[in-house]
């Protein structure tokens, strides 16, 4: 049997044997950290063998995690990066200096620990977190950047004691797990705040500020607000980069910041990453020269492999993919989409069942042509249901059986001066990117560079 077949069998085992939130939803969520702690104990507690930065938030946590990883990499650190979910390949979740773990390593890990997996019966997310911890310990990384999956307090990543905690923002998402108010959701995110560990808050909200303050006091630590540390104004943008003037509010110094991440919303994420860097440096926890950190922001995609954030997949006609999937994230994406100049606009759109789909749909423009679809996961909302709901908001289009069919039809309909947006679900975006990689190579290849 080939190594490729063995890898595919291993991934199928993980998908089919372990409850997976991205596929089935609530049934996969474990309500405590017991399984993660058991797995870590079986692995000789790898999470205690490396320094880490823990990143939570409703939106932006993936981008901030990748920005911080890029900064550390560019400064010469050996960096582990754990993010979720993946877009195309499972191995995107666990990277060393931007390179995915090898297929052989995944196969060997599961084979070696299959008995423990079957005894403990973890969720898919719990085992992937444990895998990341093990790899980072084996590789003796200098720092690991860990993105929470959902919430914070009960998230599997929350067994670590990091050197810095980061909470990007708070919005309405996963309310069935995290609460129905911003304060309740903030309470769950604030669960990553640890005793004596400084915390950077990306965005301030009146409803959440007291929650974070009280948790910081309870944990005898200090809060830093990115918006109080940095101002950011965009001065230029194109299909490759955007440029900002960044002002350090304490020093009254201004800097030019260029990034290859194109979403308007990245200005807030850059402020958060710069604030995190400043706290780390001023407290003596990291050696991250400012010039090096700024230079890293211009090459985040190349350094870390980040995809799906206002991703320009093709210049002409314009094709953009964005993983925004809740009203908070889609608000920013659709504001930016409104400023795109095109003869005609097309949108490939799909959702999962447990999102606030009605609130999301009311944000979409009525003058676009829609291609309704659903990702190939049980949790996806049927394309016919998306179309039915969309019609209530004056959105018109056709239903397609697969994401690939929807993207194919949209591309065939595109005029030279038209534009296409693919959004609504991380999984729709991932399947679209996969299809476009295979058909005409519009993106960099799906084959990830293998790390030993």
N, C-alpha and C positions, 0 to 999 in steps of 0.2 A: 504494500500500500504506500502511495506517495506521501511525502510530508504534508503536501497541500490537502490531500484527502483526510489525513489524520487531524489536521487543524480544523477543517470544516466539521468533522465529527465531534471534536472537542467543543467547539462553539455551539453546535446543535445540542449537545448534552447540557451545557450551561443554560441555554435558552429554554429547553424543554423540561429539564428536571427541577430548575429553581424558579420560584415565583419571581416574575419580572415586572416591575411597575410600568415601565415604558410600553409593555405589551398588554398587560391585563388590568392595570390600575390598582385600586385600593387593596385588593386581595393579596398583593405582593408586599404590602408595607408591614414591617414589624414594629411594634409599639415601644420597644426599648432597645438597649445596646447589648443585651445579653449574648446574642449570637456573635456579634462582632468581637466582643471580649473573649468568648470561647475560641473563636478562630485565631485571634491574636495569641492566645495562650498556647494553642496547638502549634503555632509557628514560632514560639519562643519570643513573643512580644516584639515584633519588628518595629512597631510604631514608636517604641521608646529609644530607637537607635539612630534617629536622625532629627535635625532641627526642621521645623515646619512653619509655614504661614497658612492660616486657615481663613478661607474666604466664603462668605455667605451673602445672600441678598436675593430679592425677587428677580431683578434683571441686572445684567452687567457683571455678574460674578465670573462668568467664563472669560469675558474680555479682560477684566482686571487680573485674573489669574494668569492669563497668557502674557499680559504686559509685564507683570512682575517677574515671570519666568524669563522673558526676553532680557530684562534688565540684568538679572543675575547671570544669565548665560554670557551676555556681552561683557560682563565684568570678570569673566573667567571662572565662575563657580560651576560645579557639577550640579545640575538641577533636575530634580524629579518633578513631574507635573501630572497631577491626577484631575481629570475633568469628566463630566458626564452630561447627557448621554453622548454616544458617538454618532457621527453622521453617516459614515460609510463602512468603516472597519472597526471592529471591537477594540483593536489595539490602539486606536486614537486615545483611549481613556488613560493609558499609562505610557508616559514618555520619559526618556532620559535625554537631556539637552536637545529636545525637539524631536528625537527619533523614537518611533514606537518600539515597544518590546517585540522580540521576534516571535514568529509563530511557534517555533520549537520550544521557546520558553513557556508559552501559554500551555502547550500540550504537556510538557513535563510537569508543570506546576499542578495541573488538574489530575494527572495520573498519580503523582506522588501523594497528593492530599485527598484523593477521592473518598477514602474511608472516613476521614474527618468530616468532609463535606456531607456525606450521607448520614453520619451520626448526628451532626449538629443541625442539619437541614436549614441552612441559611437562605436568605433571599439572594437573587442574582446580584443586587447592589452590594449586599454584605460581603459576598465572596470577591467581587471585583475590588472593593476597598481593601480587603485583606491581601489580595494579590499585589495591589499597588504598594502597600506597606512592605511586603516581602521583597519586592524588586528594589525599592529604594534602599532598604537595609542592606541587601546583597551588594548593591552598587556603591554603597557608602557615599550617598549623595551629600553635598555640602548643605543643601537646603531643598525641601520639598514644598511645592505650592499645592494645597489641597482645596479643591472646590467642593462645597457641600452639594448633595443631590437635591434635597428638599428640606426646607426649614433650617434647623440647626441643632436644637436641644437634643432631639432623638435621632439625628442623622448619624449614619454609621461612621462618618469621618470624625465625629465628635469625641472619640476616645483619645485623641492626641492632646498634648499640652503644647501649643505653639509658642513661638517667640513673639508673634503678632497676630491679632485677629482683625479681620476686615469685614465690614457689613456695607455692601454697596448702596442698596436702597430698599425701601419697603413698598410693595404694591399688592394689589389683590390677585392672588393666585393660590391654588391648592387650598381653598378655604375649608374644604371638607376635612382637612388634616390640621390646618394651622390657625383657624379662627376666622371670624366674620368681620372683624374690625382691623384697622391698621395697627392699633395698639396690641391686639391679640397676636397678630402675625409677627409684629416686632418682638413680642415676648418669646416666641419660638426661635427667631433668629438670634436674639440676645443670649440664647442658651449656649452659644459658642464662646462667650466671654468667660475667661478663666482667671483664677486667683492671681493677681499681680501682673497679668499679661496686658500690655497696652492695646487699645482698640481704636481703629480708624473707621469713622462713619462717613460714607460717601455723600449721602444727601440727607438734609434735615427736613423733618416734618413736625408740625406742631403736635400731631397725635402720637408720635413715636418718641420724641425727644426725652420725655420724662422716663419712659420705659428703659431706654439705654442708660440714662444717667443713674437711675436707681440700681440697675444691675451692676454698673461699674463701681458704684459706692459699695454695694454688697460684696463685690469681689476685690475690693481694695486696689482698684486700678484706675487708669486715667483714660478719658475719652479725647480723641482728636477729631475735629470736623474738617473734612477736606475743603468744604466751601469757605471755611474761615481761614484756610491756609493759602488757597490758590484762587485766582480769577483766570478765566480763559475766554478769549475772543477769537473766533475763526477769521482768518484773513484771506485764505485762498483754498480752493479745492478743484480737483479734476478727477478723472476716472482711475487714477493711480494713487494719489496721496491727498491729504488735506493738511493745511498749515494753520497753526494757532499762535497768538501772542499769549504767553503764560506769565502772569504777574504773581510773584511771591508777596503776599500781603504784609508779612512781617518785615521783610528786608526792602520792600519796594523796588525790587529788581525785576526786569522784564526779559523774557527769553523767547526765542523762536522754537516752536515745537512742530516737527513734521511727523506724521504717522501714515502708515499704509492701511490703517483701518478707517473706513470711509463713512460710517454712519454718523449722522449729526449727533447722536446720543453719546458718541465716544468722547466728547469734550468732558462730560461728567466722569467717565471712567478714567480718563487721563489724570484729572484732578485727584481722583482717589488713589491711583497708582503713585503719583508724585508725592502725595501726602504720606502714603505708606513708606515710601523710600526715605522721606525726610525723618520720620519717626525712627526707622531702623538705624539710620546713620547717626542721628543726634544722640541716640541712646547707646551707641557703640555696638549694636548687634550685627551690623553688616558694613562692609566696605564697598559702597556703591557710588563712585564718583559721578557728580551730576552730569557732566558731559557724556559719560558712558551711558548713563540711564536714558538721556535724551536721544542719543544716537540709536539706542535699541528700539525706541518707539517707532522709528522709521522702517524697521524691518521685523515687526512682530510676526507676520505671516511666515516669513522665511525662517526665522529662528525657532518658532514654536509649532508651526503647522495649523494655526487657527483658520477656520473656514466658517462660512455661513453668516457672517455679520456684514450686512450691506455689501455682499460679495458680487463684484462685477465679473460675471462669467463670460460676457462677450460685449465688445464695444459697439459693433454695428451689425445688425440692429442690437440695441442695448438689452441685455438680459441681466437681471439682478436677483440674487437669492438672499433671503434673510430669515433667520430662525425665530423671529418674534412670534409669540404664540399666546400672549395674554393681552388684555386691553392696554395695560401700561406700556408694554413694549411696542405693540402695534401702533399706538398713538404717535410715537416718534418716527417709526418707519413710514407711516402714511403721510405724515407732515413732510417728510423728505421726498416721498414719492410725488406729492402734489407739486413740488418744485422742479420735477424732471420735465424737460421739454420733449414732446413726442407728437407725431401726427396722430397716432392712436395708441391707447394704452390697453394692455392685456394683463390679466392676473390669473395665475394658477393658484388655486386656493383649496386648502383642506384643514380640518381641525381634528382634535381628539375629543372624546365625549365629555370629559370632565372639566372642560374649560368654560368660561363665560362666553359662549359663542354669540349669543344675542348682543351682548355689549360690544363684542369685537366687530361684528358685522355692521353695526351702525356707524363705525368709523370709516368704512370703505367707500370709495367714490362710486357714484351711480353711472358715470360716463365711461367706464371701462368694460371690456369684454371679458367674461369670466369663464374659467375652465375648472369646474368643480371635480374634486377627486378625493380619494382617501388612501392613506398609507397602508401598507400591507402588515397591519398589526391589529389584533382584536380590539384594542382600545380606540381605534380610529372611528370617527363619526362617518357613517355612510355618505358617499358623495350625493346621493339623492336627497338625504336629509339636510345636508349643507345647502343644496340648491333651494329646497323648500323654505328653509329659514331665511336664506339670502333674498328670496323673492319678496319677503315681508318688508325688506329695507330697500326695495327697488333695484336690486342687483340681478342682472340677467346673464345667463350663459348656459353651457351644455354640461352634461354629466359624462365623466369618463371612468372606465373600469379600473384603471391604474394611474399612478402618478406619471409613469412613462408615457402612457397614451395621451394624457393631458398636456404634457410638455411637448410631445411630438406635434400634436394638433396646434398648439400655440405657436410653435416655431414655424410651422408651415403657413400660418396666417400672418406672420409678422411681415410688414413692409419695411423697407430700408430705414425709414424715419420713425418706425414704431418703437415701443419699449415694452418689455415683459418683466413682471415682478412675480417671484415664486415665494410664497410665505404662508403663515397660519399655523404651521406645525414644524417642529424640529425634524420630524420623520418624513414629512412631505419634502422638505428642503433636502434632506439626506438622500432620499430616493431620486430626486430630480438631479442632484449633483452626480450621483452614481450613473444615471442614464446618460447625462451629457458627457461624462468622462468616457463612456464606452462608445458613444455615437458622436464622432467628429472631434473628440478631444478638446472640448472647450475649456477645460480646467487642467490644472496639473494632475498627473495620473493618480488613480486611486491606490496604486501600489505604494505602501508606505515603506520608507527606508527602514530596514530591519536593524535593530540594535543588538548586536552579538547573539 
